Amino acid sequence: MTKRIGDCNFSVNPETAASIHDSGIVILHIGNGQLYASNGTGARVWRGVEKQLSLEAIADEISDAYQIARATAREQVVRFLAELERHTLIHREAQS
């Protein structure tokens, strides 16, 4: 059975290299040579994954930083994490 995204932690795929800039982030998937880019919010989510923060902690940070509803922030973080996972930029790990 696959764990729901909210029940998991994530880690950065070691085959990636990221460059965070004032305007956002660029991620290179070294394994397949693909480049991905996102805005500043995506960079915040990526940093959260790098720090191995929980989905809830990342959503709290986004909510606070952009003064948006916590539920909205969580929904957007879930979508972005799912995209990162779909492109194998991050890996899902079951929480202990």
DRENMIMI-890794 format. One record per residue (C-alpha): residue in three letters; y, z, x. Coordinates in nm, 3 decimals, padded with zeros to 5 digits. Each point is the difference from the previous one (the first is absolute). Example, Ala and Ser with C-alpha at 12.3 -4.5 7.8 and 13.67 -1.06 7.14 Angstrom:
<atom "Ala", <-00.450, 00.780, 01.230>>;
<atom "Ser", <00.344, -00.066, 00.137>>;
***
This chain:
<atom "Met", <00.000, 00.000, 00.000>>;
<atom "Thr", <00.342, -00.094, 00.135>>;
<atom "Lys", <00.253, 00.280, 00.024>>;
<atom "Arg", <00.328, -00.040, -00.183>>;
<atom "Ile", <00.293, -00.071, 00.228>>;
<atom "Gly", <00.155, 00.338, -00.086>>;
<atom "Asp", <-00.314, 00.179, 00.118>>;
<atom "Cys", <00.008, -00.153, 00.348>>;
<atom "Asn", <00.186, 00.020, 00.324>>;
<atom "Phe", <00.073, -00.310, 00.203>>;
<atom "Ser", <00.008, -00.087, 00.366>>;
<atom "Val", <00.154, -00.293, 00.181>>;
<atom "Asn", <-00.242, -00.272, 00.104>>;
<atom "Pro", <-00.015, 00.011, 00.381>>;
<atom "Glu", <00.020, -00.381, -00.002>>;
<atom "Thr", <00.363, 00.017, -00.114>>;
<atom "Ala", <00.330, 00.029, 00.181>>;
<atom "Ala", <00.316, 00.091, -00.189>>;
<atom "Ser", <00.366, -00.035, 00.083>>;
<atom "Ile", <00.241, 00.203, -00.212>>;
<atom "His", <00.364, -00.110, -00.013>>;
<atom "Asp", <00.308, 00.106, -00.196>>;
<atom "Ser", <-00.078, -00.261, -00.266>>;
<atom "Gly", <-00.373, 00.066, -00.031>>;
<atom "Ile", <-00.330, -00.057, 00.173>>;
<atom "Val", <-00.203, -00.285, 00.145>>;
<atom "Ile", <-00.374, 00.052, 00.039>>;
<atom "Leu", <-00.230, -00.221, 00.207>>;
<atom "His", <-00.369, 00.002, -00.083>>;
<atom "Ile", <-00.132, -00.074, 00.346>>;
<atom "Gly", <-00.350, -00.074, -00.131>>;
<atom "Asn", <00.107, -00.293, -00.218>>;
<atom "Gly", <00.340, -00.088, 00.149>>;
<atom "Gln", <00.186, 00.049, -00.330>>;
<atom "Leu", <00.353, 00.143, -00.016>>;
<atom "Tyr", <00.119, 00.211, -00.292>>;
<atom "Ala", <00.351, 00.123, -00.073>>;
<atom "Ser", <00.149, 00.255, -00.236>>;
<atom "Asn", <00.328, 00.173, -00.068>>;
<atom "Gly", <00.110, 00.352, 00.093>>;
<atom "Thr", <-00.205, 00.157, -00.276>>;
<atom "Gly", <-00.313, -00.167, 00.132>>;
<atom "Ala", <00.087, 00.131, 00.346>>;
<atom "Arg", <00.020, 00.355, -00.142>>;
<atom "Val", <-00.342, -00.039, -00.161>>;
<atom "Trp", <-00.144, -00.136, 00.327>>;
<atom "Arg", <00.143, 00.296, 00.192>>;
<atom "Gly", <-00.161, 00.231, -00.254>>;
<atom "Val", <-00.336, -00.164, 00.060>>;
<atom "Glu", <00.050, 00.027, 00.376>>;
<atom "Lys", <00.067, 00.373, -00.045>>;
<atom "Gln", <-00.310, 00.020, -00.223>>;
<atom "Leu", <00.205, 00.136, -00.289>>;
<atom "Ser", <-00.158, 00.011, -00.343>>;
<atom "Leu", <00.099, -00.244, -00.272>>;
<atom "Glu", <00.178, 00.287, -00.175>>;
<atom "Ala", <00.200, 00.090, 00.312>>;
<atom "Ile", <00.103, -00.363, 00.053>>;
<atom "Ala", <00.104, -00.031, -00.367>>;
<atom "Asp", <00.203, 00.321, 00.028>>;
<atom "Glu", <00.180, -00.136, 00.306>>;
<atom "Ile", <00.078, -00.332, -00.172>>;
<atom "Ser", <00.117, 00.178, -00.315>>;
<atom "Asp", <00.233, 00.224, 00.200>>;
<atom "Ala", <00.131, -00.275, 00.228>>;
<atom "Tyr", <00.087, -00.242, -00.280>>;
<atom "Gln", <00.072, 00.248, -00.280>>;
<atom "Ile", <-00.255, -00.156, -00.234>>;
<atom "Ala", <-00.245, 00.163, -00.237>>;
<atom "Arg", <-00.307, 00.141, 00.172>>;
<atom "Ala", <-00.232, -00.194, -00.233>>;
<atom "Thr", <00.177, -00.327, 00.084>>;
<atom "Ala", <-00.019, 00.073, 00.372>>;
<atom "Arg", <-00.371, 00.083, -00.026>>;
<atom "Glu", <-00.075, -00.318, -00.193>>;
<atom "Gln", <00.178, -00.215, 00.258>>;
<atom "Val", <-00.166, 00.177, 00.293>>;
<atom "Val", <-00.343, -00.052, -00.161>>;
<atom "Arg", <00.073, -00.373, -00.038>>;
<atom "Phe", <00.121, -00.035, 00.357>>;
<atom "Leu", <-00.297, 00.193, 00.143>>;
<atom "Ala", <-00.234, -00.224, -00.201>>;
<atom "Glu", <00.166, -00.309, 00.153>>;
<atom "Leu", <-00.025, 00.143, 00.351>>;
<atom "Glu", <-00.365, 00.077, -00.062>>;
<atom "Arg", <-00.067, -00.344, -00.149>>;
<atom "His", <00.130, -00.158, 00.321>>;
<atom "Thr", <-00.207, 00.249, 00.208>>;
<atom "Leu", <00.312, 00.144, 00.161>>;
<atom "Ile", <-00.113, 00.350, -00.098>>;
<atom "His", <-00.337, 00.161, -00.075>>;
<atom "Arg", <-00.085, 00.237, -00.283>>;
<atom "Glu", <-00.155, 00.333, 00.091>>;
<atom "Ala", <-00.141, 00.256, -00.241>>;
<atom "Gln", <00.188, 00.330, -00.001>>;
<atom "Ser", <-00.187, 00.298, 00.140>>;
***
